[in-house]
Amino acid sequence: MTDIILILSFLAIVVFGYFLLGRHDQFLKENRKAIAKEQKAAQKQTKPYIITEKRY
C-alpha cells in the first residue's frame, strides 16, 4: 500500500514538473523574441549613416 502511494506521489510530481517546465519554456521563448526585437531596434538606431560618392 505504501508503495502505491509513493509511486502515485512521484508520478504527480513528475507530471507537475513537466507542465511547469513547459510554461517556463514558453516564457523564455517570449523573452528571447522581445530581447531580439529590442536589439534589432537598437542596432537600427545606432548604425552610422555615411554619405559617400560612388566612383565608377
N, C-alpha and C positions, 0 to 999 in steps of 0.2 A: 504494500500500500504506500509506504513512504517512497519507494522507487518511482511509482507512478506520479506522485505529487512532485517529486524532484524533476522528473523528465518534463512534465507539463509546465512547471515554472520556468525551466530552462528554455523550452520552446517559446514561451510567451516573451521572455527577454530577447531571444534571437529575432522574433518577428517584430517586436517593438523597435529594436535597433536597426533592422533592415529598413523599415519605413522612416525612421528618424534620419538615417543617413541618406535616403532618397531625397528627403526635403532639404537636407543640408547641401546636397549636390546641386539642386535647383537654385538655391540661394547663392552658391558660389558661381554658378553659370551666369546668373543675372548680374552679379557684381563684376565679373570679368568683362561682360559686354559693356557695362556702364563705364568701367575704367578705360577700356579700349576706345570708347566713344569720346571720353574726355581727353585722352591723349591725342587722338586724331584731331580734335578741335584745337587743342593747344599747339600742335605741330603746324596747323594751317596759319595760326596767328603769329607764330614766331619765325616763320620762314622769311628770310630776307628777299626783298624784291629788287633785283638788279636789272637795270636797263642797259643793254649792250647793243652795239651796232652789228648788223650782220655783214660779214665780209665774205665775198664770193671769190 
